[in-house]
Amino acid sequence: MAVSVFNEKAVMPDDSMVAAALGDANSLWSDLQDHVKSNYPDITGEWKHYGKAAGWTFKLLSKKRNLLFFVPQNDCFRLRFVLGEKAAACAEADSELPDDIKGSIRAATPYAEGRGVDLDITRSEQLDAVKRLLAIKYEN
């Protein structure tokens, strides 16, 4: 997993810390959060510290199922999806997903829990693909 800009275990990030770290990319994170709240009322989020090497990560869950991991970085953020084979196949067949994301899914090593796909988010144009991938993960 990518290293979070927040790695001090004793200090869980809050909204103001995230906004300061993300800079202009904070509006992208806010847009994605608003989308989740509007379209997936059962999704919750929680901060988790995965050790000094990874730092703090915010994960979105549906019940106890992990949907995506948000890793704050300086001036951007990384989203990590772990797609099971059914979700990976649906993503591969989805005409709305860009070819580079499909290529990342194909190239990801398959593990028992699925294929890990990392997306570095820096531009608003990327959010449509992220929202589509979240829908695929949620449904599968």
N, C-alpha and C positions, 0 to 999 in steps of 0.2 A: 504494500500500500504506500502511496506517496506520503511524504512527510508534511504534516500540518505546520503552519506557521506558529501554531500554539502547541508547545510541547511540555510546558510546566504542569505537572499533574495536579498541583495544589490550586491552580487557577483555571477554573472552567470558563471558557469564553462566554461573553454575553453579546447582545446585539451591537452595542457600541464598539466593542473590540473587533467584532467581525467586520463591521462597516469600515473601520479605520484600516484594517488589513487589506480588505478587498478593493478599497478605493472605488473607482468607477464601476467595477464589476459587481459591487454590492446591489446595484439596481437589478442586475440579472438574477442574482440570488433571490431578491425580494419578489421579482416577477414569478420565478419558479415556485416559491413558497405560496404566493397568492393563488397560482394555478392549482396547486395541490389542495389547498384549503377549499377552493370552490368546487373542485371536481371529485375529490376523494375524501369525504368526511370521516372515514374510518382510519385514515392514515395519521399516525402520530410520529413525533420525532424525539430523539434524545441524543445528548452528547455522551460520548464514550471515549475514554483515554485508552489507547491501545499500546501504551508503553512509550518510553523515551524516544525510540527510533521512529515511531509513527506519529505520536502526539494525539491531540484531540480531533475527533471525527464526529460529525453529526450524521446520524443515520435515520432514514425514514422507514417506518415499519407499518405493515398492515397486520394487525393482531401481533403475532410474534415473528412474522416473516419479514426479513430484511428486503427492502425494495431498492434502495440506493444509499450510497455513502457520499457525504459532502466533505471534502477536505479543503479547508481554507488555506490559501497561499497568498503571497504578496501580489496584489493587483489582479488576481484571477482566482479561480477555484477549480478543483478537479472533482468530477463525479465518477463514481465507480458503480457499475452495475455488474451483478453476478447473474448470468442467464443460464437457466437449465436448458437442456437440449430442446425441449418443446418451445420455449421462448426464443431460443437462438434460431430455430427453424422458422418461426413466425416472423422474426425480425428480418431474416434473410429473404423471405418472400414478400416483405412489405415494400410496396412501390414508393412510399413516402419517405423512407429512410435513405439518406445519402450513401453513395457507394463506399466512401471512406469508412463510414461506421460499419457497414456490412463487411468490409475487408478486415476491420479490427476484430469483429466477432469471429470471422473465419480463422484468423490468425491466432486467436486466443487458445491457449492450452486448455483442453477439457479436463476438468477435475470432477470428483463425485458431486460437489456442490454446484458445479456449473462452470461457465467460461467468464472470466473477469475481463471487463471492458472498461478502460479508463478514457474519459473525455475531459480535456482541458478547456474550460469555458472562458472565453475572452470577448465574445461578440454576441449581440442579440440574435443574429441570424441562426445561431446554433440552438436556440431554445426550442424551436419547433421540433427538431429532431430529438432533443432530450425529452420533450413532452410525449412524443410518439413512442419512444423507447420505454418510458415509464408506463405508458398505457399497455404496451405489450407485456412488460414484466408483471404488471398488476393482474392482467387477465390470464397469465399463464404461470 
